[in-house]
Amino acid sequence: MPQSLLNGEILRDRYVVREQIGQGGTGNIYLADDIRLQGRLCAVKEVEHNQALPQEVFDQAREQFFREASVLARLDHPNLPKVSDFFSEGPRDYLVMDYVPGKDLRQLMQEARRSNTFLPEKEVLRWASQIADALDYLHHQDPPIIHRDIKPSNIKLTPSGLVKLVDFGLVKIMAPGEVTITVIQGQGTALYTPLEQYGGDDTHTDIKADIFSFGATLYHLLTNEPPAEARKRFLNSRSLTPPVDINPRLSSHVEKAILWAMSLHPDDRPPDVDTFCKALLGKIDAPVQFQADRYGFETPRFSIFSPEQIAGYIAFGLFLVGFIATVIR
């Protein structure tokens, strides 16, 4: 963990650190005053690259950080914090965003749990619609932008009632044909991370990863219980408890939509965020290919062999049987 900046420390002769407001495995998040714009508060995201990287790889990682930061700075959406600046100081890179006031959804969920109640479904769906709009905006950029770390604590509810998806810490710009250097080491938060995001290989991470994390986030918000991790579900298909077994007041179409989004195999999930949102709101029906029974059973679609491989093995087997029969004669 990199050493924290001190309160009062100044970055780039412009940003005065007030206090640390968050932390992660690669750096911290600070609340800071913008000297040039009096009264403006900003959130400064710190990124410290792996010091063990060879210099050439380190330079590539830093170059990618600046390339991706410049893309984020061009984004403009009401449910995303505005990225206003990015720079480096020593071995660390910094991303400056608008500070978003208010509580995050994890705090609101914990308050509901302490009161032995659940967050109202209508309220959660209202938030979900806003987040879906933000994700749809990100996913339709050219190239698409994948957030990769959607979770309750990364969604803030502002005093005006607007929700914002914050912390671009693990953002991935999908550049076709490009070998990606992982700028920020990490895989997201395990409770909300799909299987394909493990292992550090970004080539199989696309918008379906965000859909999984979005579904897992809603599962947690509506049940007050964290979902079983994808790795655990892969080993034990009965480990995921159906949401309605925890929150009986949950609508059937909401449960089905969440379970659809949380399918282990990316191909079994909604094709895009808009489709998932429509299923959440009951405008379309989630397919029956992935539905948990009352025991939390599911059938993940991970096949060891492709249909073509299976057909090939059968053909070879028949040939071998015929050959042996001929020899025996």
Secondary structure, DSSP 8 states (H G I E B T S, - for coil): ------TT-EETTTEEEEEEEEEETTEEEEEEEESSSTT-EEEEEEEE--TTS-HHHHHHHHHHHHHHHHHHHT---TTS--EEEEEEETTEEEEEEE---SEEHHHHHHHHHHTT----HHHHHHHHHHHHHHHHHHHTSSS-EE-----GGGEEE-TTS-EEE---TT-EE--TT-----SS-----GGG--GGGGGG-GGG--HHHHHHHHHHHHHHHHHSS----HHHHHH-TT-S--HHHH-TTS-HHHHHHHHHHT-SSGGGS-SSHHHHHHHHTTSS---TTS---TT--------SS-HHHHHHHHHHHHHHHHHHHHHH-
